[in-house]
Amino acid sequence: MFNCNSLRSLFLGLALLTAACGTEPGPADAQDLSVQFHTDASHMKPRPQLPALPHRRFSAVDPARILVIGDSLAQGFGIFLDRRVAERNLAAVVINRGKTSTGLARSDFYDWPAEFAEAASDLRPDIVIAHFGTNDNQAINRPKGRAAQGTEAWTDAYHDQIRAILDIAARNNAVLYWLGPAPDRSGSLNGHMTRVNPIFRNEAGLSNAHYLPLSTFAAGENGEFIKTATINGKSVTIRSGDGSHFTGAGYYLVADKLLEDLASRVPSIFDAPQVELAGILQ
């Protein structure tokens, strides 16, 4: 039986518990809870950290090596980034390894962590630009078997794949830009993009990668899919007819945003006098 001292101890314990818990948290959807769970768990062990800036200066005779990896959209970004670098005579060489129909889900079709590890070792990139997600709206392969999308096992495996890419870049001392996918015209695919973007953002942040969401300049005011955007005062079509890929103008838009950010972080790439002495990089 409880005596008075026991009751007082019980009430004191409840009061302390209430104070420790604070205000009752607001509602969170499943994706928020999933990201929070994995983010908190990731803090339990140190994560390899990416450099915020390259470790060396660049010049026309010693240009930055920019490696582009990911899906077919990454391939398009790489093509037009390479063109822009050549047009502006920048002290950089773009190595485009984007591959159509690939992603982080189907390692049996294309194992991106393994392919990236080999490329990073061979090419020694100073800067890596990654774009994934478009082809990952499906079951994901993992050592214990395939995990259906929408399950906790799928989320666990996807986090692991993202971390693998980030860790490889960190081991190679490469600065990494992770491009958050733009919204898609397809409702189901757009829902998938909405779910994975917070995962990309949080994993990039934990490894000190630069997260660049395409939705900040290639989406509507509420983050919705848009086909056209205003560029230099003109309405320009930036998305292709399939509702997923970009037009040439859209790819250039992304390339210009990347270069704009690089200009503030790595000015030696844009050192015009040095570049002019060597002419256009091949």
C-alpha positions in Angstrom: 0.0 0.0 0.0 1.1 3.6 -0.7 1.8 5.8 2.3 2.0 9.6 2.2 5.7 9.6 1.5 5.2 7.3 -1.5 2.4 9.5 -2.9 4.6 12.6 -2.6 7.5 10.8 -4.3 5.1 9.7 -7.1 3.8 13.2 -7.7 7.3 14.7 -7.6 8.5 12.1 -10.2 5.5 13.0 -12.5 6.3 16.7 -12.1 9.9 16.2 -13.0 9.0 14.0 -16.0 6.6 16.7 -17.3 9.2 19.4 -16.9 11.8 17.3 -18.7 9.4 16.6 -21.6 8.4 20.2 -22.1 5.7 21.2 -24.5 4.0 18.4 -26.3 5.5 18.2 -29.9 3.3 19.1 -32.8 2.2 16.5 -35.3 4.8 15.0 -37.7 4.2 13.0 -40.8 5.9 9.6 -41.4 8.7 11.1 -43.5 9.6 13.7 -40.9 9.8 11.0 -38.2 11.9 8.8 -40.5 14.4 11.5 -41.3 14.5 12.5 -37.6 15.1 8.9 -36.5 17.9 8.3 -39.0 19.5 11.7 -38.4 19.6 11.1 -34.6 21.0 7.7 -35.1 23.7 9.0 -37.4 25.0 11.3 -34.6 25.8 8.2 -32.5 29.0 7.6 -34.5 31.3 10.1 -36.2 30.6 10.7 -39.9 33.5 11.3 -42.4 33.4 15.0 -43.1 33.7 16.5 -46.6 35.9 19.6 -47.1 33.9 22.8 -47.6 36.5 24.0 -50.1 39.1 22.4 -52.3 42.6 22.1 -50.8 44.4 23.8 -53.7 44.2 26.8 -55.9 43.4 26.3 -59.6 44.8 27.9 -62.8 44.6 27.3 -66.5 47.6 25.0 -66.4 46.3 23.2 -63.3 42.5 23.3 -63.6 39.9 22.0 -61.1 38.6 18.5 -61.9 34.8 18.4 -61.6 33.3 15.0 -61.7 29.5 14.6 -62.3 27.8 11.4 -61.2 24.2 10.2 -61.1 21.3 9.5 -63.4 20.3 10.8 -66.9 19.6 14.3 -65.4 23.1 14.4 -64.0 24.3 13.5 -67.4 22.5 16.5 -68.9 23.8 18.8 -66.2 27.3 17.6 -66.9 27.0 18.2 -70.7 25.8 21.8 -70.3 28.2 22.5 -67.4 31.0 21.4 -69.6 29.8 23.7 -72.4 29.5 26.6 -70.0 33.0 26.1 -68.6 34.4 26.1 -72.2 32.3 29.2 -73.2 33.7 31.1 -70.2 37.2 29.8 -70.4 37.2 28.7 -66.8 40.0 26.9 -65.0 38.1 23.6 -64.8 37.7 20.3 -66.6 34.3 18.6 -66.4 34.3 14.8 -66.3 30.8 13.6 -67.0 30.0 10.1 -65.6 26.2 10.5 -65.5 24.5 7.3 -66.7 21.0 6.9 -68.1 18.5 4.7 -66.1 20.7 4.5 -63.0 20.1 5.4 -59.4 20.8 4.3 -55.9 18.1 1.6 -55.7 19.2 -1.0 -58.2 22.8 -1.9 -57.4 22.3 -5.1 -59.4 21.9 -3.0 -62.5 24.5 -0.3 -61.7 26.4 -0.2 -58.4 27.0 3.5 -57.9 29.0 3.4 -54.7 31.4 0.9 -56.3 31.6 2.8 -59.6 32.1 6.1 -57.9 34.8 4.7 -55.6 36.7 3.5 -58.7 36.2 6.8 -60.6 37.3 8.9 -57.6 40.4 6.8 -57.1 41.4 7.1 -60.8 40.3 10.7 -61.5 41.0 12.4 -58.1 38.2 14.9 -58.5 38.4 18.2 -56.6 34.7 18.7 -56.8 31.9 16.2 -57.3 28.3 17.0 -58.4 25.7 14.3 -57.7 22.1 13.9 -58.7 20.0 10.9 -57.9 16.4 10.0 -57.2 14.6 10.0 -60.5 15.0 6.2 -61.1 14.7 5.2 -57.4 10.9 5.0 -57.2 11.1 1.2 -56.8 12.2 -1.6 -54.6 15.8 -1.3 -53.4 18.5 -4.0 -53.3 20.3 -4.7 -50.1 22.5 -7.6 -48.9 19.6 -9.2 -47.1 17.3 -9.0 -50.2 15.0 -6.5 -51.9 13.1 -4.0 -49.7 9.8 -2.7 -51.0 9.4 1.1 -51.3 7.6 2.7 -48.4 9.0 0.3 -45.8 11.4 1.1 -43.1 13.9 -1.4 -44.7 13.8 0.7 -47.9 14.5 3.9 -46.0 17.4 2.2 -44.1 18.9 0.9 -47.3 18.5 4.3 -49.1 20.2 6.1 -46.3 23.1 3.6 -46.5 23.5 4.2 -50.2 23.6 8.0 -49.8 26.1 7.7 -47.0 28.3 5.5 -49.1 28.5 8.1 -51.9 29.3 10.9 -49.3 31.9 8.8 -47.5 33.7 8.0 -50.7 33.9 11.7 -51.6 35.1 12.4 -48.0 37.9 9.8 -48.2 39.0 11.4 -51.5 39.0 14.9 -50.0 36.5 16.1 -52.7 34.1 18.9 -52.2 30.6 17.5 -53.0 27.5 19.3 -54.3 24.3 17.2 -53.8 21.5 18.4 -56.2 18.1 18.0 -54.7 15.8 16.8 -57.5 13.3 19.3 -59.0 9.6 18.4 -58.9 8.3 16.1 -61.5 5.1 16.4 -63.6 4.1 12.8 -62.7 2.1 12.8 -59.4 3.6 9.5 -58.2 7.2 10.3 -59.1 6.8 13.8 -57.7 5.6 12.2 -54.4 8.7 10.1 -54.4 10.9 13.2 -55.0 9.1 14.9 -52.1 9.9 12.0 -49.8 13.6 11.6 -50.7 14.6 15.3 -50.8 14.6 15.6 -47.0 16.8 12.5 -46.8 19.3 14.0 -49.3 19.3 17.3 -47.4 19.9 15.8 -44.0 22.5 13.2 -45.1 24.4 16.0 -47.0 24.3 18.2 -43.9 25.7 15.5 -41.7 28.7 15.1 -44.0 29.3 18.8 -44.7 28.3 18.4 -48.3 26.7 21.4 -50.2 23.0 20.7 -50.7 21.6 22.6 -53.7 17.8 22.0 -54.1 16.7 22.6 -57.7 13.3 23.5 -56.4 14.6 26.9 -55.3 14.8 28.0 -58.9 13.2 25.3 -61.0 9.8 25.1 -59.3 6.8 27.3 -58.6 6.3 29.4 -55.5 4.8 26.5 -53.6 7.4 24.0 -54.9 5.1 22.7 -57.7 6.2 21.5 -61.1 6.6 24.3 -63.7 7.4 24.0 -67.4 8.7 27.6 -67.9 10.7 30.0 -65.8 11.8 33.6 -66.2 15.4 33.9 -67.2 16.9 37.3 -67.9 13.4 38.8 -68.0 12.1 36.3 -70.6 9.8 33.3 -70.1 11.8 30.2 -71.1 10.8 26.5 -71.3 13.0 24.7 -68.9 11.4 21.2 -68.7 11.2 18.7 -71.5 8.0 17.0 -72.8 8.4 14.0 -70.5 8.0 16.2 -67.4 11.1 14.8 -65.8 14.1 16.0 -67.8 15.2 19.5 -68.7 15.5 21.4 -71.9 18.9 22.9 -73.0 17.8 26.1 -71.4 16.9 24.3 -68.2 20.2 22.4 -68.0 22.1 25.7 -68.6 20.0 27.2 -65.7 21.3 24.5 -63.3 24.8 24.8 -64.6 24.8 28.6 -64.1 23.5 28.2 -60.5 26.3 25.8 -59.8 28.9 28.1 -61.2 27.4 31.0 -59.3 27.9 29.2 -56.1 31.3 28.0 -57.0 32.3 31.6 -57.9 31.8 32.6 -54.2 33.6 29.6 -52.8 36.4 28.8 -55.4 37.3 32.1 -57.1 40.5 30.7 -58.6 38.4 28.8 -61.1 37.2 32.1 -62.4 40.6 33.8 -62.5 40.2 35.3 -66.0 43.8 36.4 -66.6 45.2 33.0 -65.9 42.6 31.3 -68.1 43.1 33.7 -71.0 46.8 32.8 -71.2 46.0 29.1 -71.9 43.0 29.6 -74.1 39.9 27.4 -74.1 40.3 24.2 -72.1 39.7 21.0 -74.0 
